[in-house]
Amino acid sequence: MNAADRVIGWSTALAVLGVAAVAAVVSYEHASALVRAHGESGWTGRLIPLTVDGLIYTSSMVMLDSALRGVRMPALARWLLGLGIIATLAANVAHGLGHGIIGAVVAAWPAVALVGSYELLMIIRGGQKSAAAPCPNDEASVIDPLGQQAAMVFAAELAADRVPSVRAIRAALHVGQPRAQRLREYLAAAAAAHGGNLAA
């Protein structure tokens, strides 16, 4: 990544963080006022809205982590992200509904901006990690921490000049399709480097 790319990446991240901070404060105030107006007071009224935005952030991070590791995204993270988005939108809309449809739309906007900011930050972070990751064809780099484990699990197949299939790697190591493909390439390259003449 060159200097221009870094400047663009960091300036974009800072702008998104700024929008997220403003949207988070406004969305929190809307949700907190709604919670207090419906029977909760004191610390309870202040903390409940944090559980909603925290759920959105946590679910997004779990999904990003799964994508970066090449494993299947947990269904629970998807469901909780959707539930958190619905909850924060509903709270903000309900807060502004007393001022009519326009009031509801205006009140809902911070929640939309907050959720969008979370997702943009995840995209930026994912892009930075991908750009910083070593090239899969670089022999000096460790392609995957599961590479040695895969070599041990499939030692018999490799000894018989066979590279295991992607499906077999997925089943044995419980990884997703992209990671299984990388592991298969790793096994094939490692065997070829040691003089193996492996069949595809």
C-alpha positions as CSV (number, residue, x, y, z in Angstrom):
1,M,0.0,0.0,0.0
2,N,1.5,3.3,-1.1
3,A,1.3,6.7,0.7
4,A,-1.7,7.9,-1.3
5,D,-3.6,4.8,-0.5
6,R,-2.8,5.1,3.2
7,V,-4.0,8.8,3.2
8,I,-7.2,7.9,1.5
9,G,-7.8,4.9,3.8
10,W,-7.2,6.8,7.0
11,S,-9.1,10.0,6.0
12,T,-12.1,7.9,5.0
13,A,-11.9,6.0,8.3
14,L,-11.7,9.2,10.3
15,A,-14.7,10.7,8.3
16,V,-16.8,7.6,8.9
17,L,-15.8,7.6,12.6
18,G,-16.9,11.2,12.9
19,V,-20.3,10.4,11.4
20,A,-20.6,7.3,13.5
21,A,-19.8,9.3,16.7
22,V,-22.4,12.0,16.0
23,A,-25.0,9.4,14.9
24,A,-24.3,7.3,18.0
25,V,-24.9,10.1,20.4
26,V,-28.1,11.3,18.7
27,S,-29.5,7.7,18.3
28,Y,-28.6,7.0,22.0
29,E,-30.4,10.1,23.2
30,H,-33.5,9.2,21.2
31,A,-33.6,5.6,22.4
32,S,-32.8,6.6,26.0
33,A,-35.7,9.2,26.0
34,L,-38.0,6.5,24.7
35,V,-37.0,3.9,27.3
36,R,-37.4,6.5,30.1
37,A,-40.8,7.5,28.8
38,H,-41.9,3.9,29.0
39,G,-41.1,3.1,32.6
40,E,-37.4,2.7,33.0
41,S,-35.4,5.2,35.0
42,G,-32.0,5.8,36.4
43,W,-29.1,3.6,35.2
44,T,-31.4,1.1,33.6
45,G,-32.9,3.8,31.3
46,R,-29.4,4.9,30.4
47,L,-27.9,1.4,29.8
48,I,-30.6,-0.3,27.8
49,P,-30.0,1.7,24.6
50,L,-26.3,0.7,24.8
51,T,-27.2,-3.0,24.5
52,V,-28.8,-2.3,21.1
53,D,-25.9,-0.5,19.5
54,G,-23.4,-2.8,21.2
55,L,-25.2,-5.8,19.7
56,I,-24.9,-4.3,16.2
57,Y,-21.2,-3.6,16.6
58,T,-20.4,-7.0,18.1
59,S,-22.4,-8.9,15.4
60,S,-20.6,-6.9,12.7
61,M,-17.2,-7.7,14.1
62,V,-18.0,-11.4,14.3
63,M,-19.1,-11.4,10.7
64,L,-16.0,-9.5,9.7
65,D,-13.7,-11.9,11.6
66,S,-15.4,-14.9,9.9
67,A,-14.9,-13.3,6.5
68,L,-11.2,-12.6,7.1
69,R,-10.6,-16.1,8.4
70,G,-12.4,-17.7,5.4
71,V,-14.9,-19.5,7.6
72,R,-18.7,-19.6,7.4
73,M,-20.4,-16.6,9.1
74,P,-22.4,-17.8,12.2
75,A,-26.1,-17.6,11.6
76,L,-26.5,-16.2,15.1
77,A,-24.4,-13.1,14.2
78,R,-26.6,-12.5,11.1
79,W,-29.8,-12.8,13.1
80,L,-28.6,-10.6,15.9
81,L,-27.3,-7.9,13.5
82,G,-30.7,-7.8,11.9
83,L,-32.5,-7.7,15.2
84,G,-30.2,-4.9,16.4
85,I,-30.9,-2.9,13.3
86,I,-34.6,-3.3,13.6
87,A,-34.5,-2.4,17.3
88,T,-32.5,0.8,16.8
89,L,-34.6,1.9,13.8
90,A,-37.8,1.2,15.7
91,A,-36.7,3.1,18.8
92,N,-35.7,6.2,16.8
93,V,-38.9,6.1,14.7
94,A,-41.0,5.8,17.8
95,H,-39.2,8.7,19.4
96,G,-40.0,11.0,16.4
97,L,-43.5,9.7,15.6
98,G,-45.1,12.2,17.9
99,H,-44.1,14.9,15.4
100,G,-45.7,13.1,12.4
101,I,-44.2,11.1,9.5
102,I,-41.5,13.7,8.8
103,G,-40.5,13.7,12.5
104,A,-40.2,9.9,12.4
105,V,-38.0,10.0,9.3
106,V,-35.8,12.7,10.8
107,A,-35.5,10.8,14.0
108,A,-34.7,7.5,12.2
109,W,-31.8,9.0,10.2
110,P,-29.2,8.9,13.0
111,A,-29.8,5.1,13.4
112,V,-29.4,4.6,9.6
113,A,-26.2,6.6,9.6
114,L,-24.9,4.7,12.6
115,V,-25.6,1.3,11.2
116,G,-24.1,2.4,7.8
117,S,-21.0,3.7,9.6
118,Y,-20.5,0.4,11.3
119,E,-20.7,-1.5,8.1
120,L,-18.4,1.0,6.2
121,L,-15.8,0.6,9.0
122,M,-15.9,-3.1,8.6
123,I,-15.3,-2.8,4.9
124,I,-12.4,-0.4,5.4
125,R,-10.9,-2.7,8.1
126,G,-11.3,-5.8,5.9
127,G,-9.7,-4.0,2.9
128,Q,-6.7,-2.9,5.0
129,K,-6.2,-6.4,6.4
130,S,-6.5,-8.0,2.9
131,A,-4.0,-5.5,1.5
132,A,-1.6,-6.2,4.3
133,A,-1.9,-10.0,4.0
134,P,1.0,-11.9,2.5
135,C,0.7,-13.2,-1.0
136,P,-0.4,-16.8,-1.1
137,N,2.4,-17.6,-3.6
138,D,5.2,-16.2,-1.4
139,E,7.2,-19.2,-0.1
140,A,8.7,-17.1,2.7
141,S,5.3,-16.4,4.2
142,V,3.1,-18.7,6.3
143,I,0.0,-19.1,4.2
144,D,-2.3,-20.4,6.8
145,P,-1.7,-21.5,10.4
146,L,-3.7,-24.6,9.6
147,G,-1.2,-25.6,6.9
148,Q,0.8,-27.9,9.1
149,Q,-2.3,-29.4,10.7
150,A,-3.7,-30.1,7.2
151,A,-0.4,-31.8,6.2
152,M,-0.6,-34.1,9.2
153,V,-4.3,-34.9,8.7
154,F,-3.8,-35.8,5.1
155,A,-0.3,-37.3,5.4
156,A,-1.5,-40.7,4.0
157,E,-3.0,-39.1,0.9
158,L,0.0,-36.9,0.3
159,A,2.3,-40.0,0.7
160,A,0.2,-41.7,-2.0
161,D,0.7,-38.7,-4.4
162,R,-2.9,-37.5,-3.9
163,V,-4.0,-34.0,-3.0
164,P,-7.2,-34.0,-0.9
165,S,-10.2,-32.4,-2.4
166,V,-11.6,-29.1,-1.1
167,R,-14.6,-30.9,0.3
168,A,-12.5,-33.3,2.2
169,I,-10.4,-30.4,3.7
170,R,-13.6,-28.6,4.7
171,A,-15.0,-31.6,6.4
172,A,-11.8,-32.5,8.2
173,L,-10.8,-29.1,9.4
174,H,-14.2,-27.4,9.6
175,V,-13.3,-24.4,7.5
176,G,-15.1,-22.5,4.8
177,Q,-14.7,-22.8,1.0
178,P,-12.1,-20.0,0.5
179,R,-9.8,-21.2,3.2
180,A,-10.1,-24.9,2.2
181,Q,-9.1,-23.8,-1.4
182,R,-6.0,-22.0,0.0
183,L,-5.1,-25.0,2.1
184,R,-5.4,-27.3,-0.9
185,E,-3.1,-25.0,-2.8
186,Y,-0.7,-25.0,0.1
187,L,-0.6,-28.8,0.3
188,A,-0.1,-29.1,-3.5
189,A,2.7,-26.5,-3.5
190,A,4.4,-28.0,-0.4
191,A,4.3,-31.5,-2.0
192,A,5.6,-30.2,-5.3
193,A,8.5,-28.4,-3.6
194,H,9.6,-31.7,-2.1
195,G,9.6,-33.5,-5.4
196,G,6.1,-34.9,-5.3
197,N,4.3,-35.5,-8.6
198,L,0.8,-35.0,-7.2
199,A,-2.4,-35.5,-9.2
200,A,-4.9,-32.7,-9.2
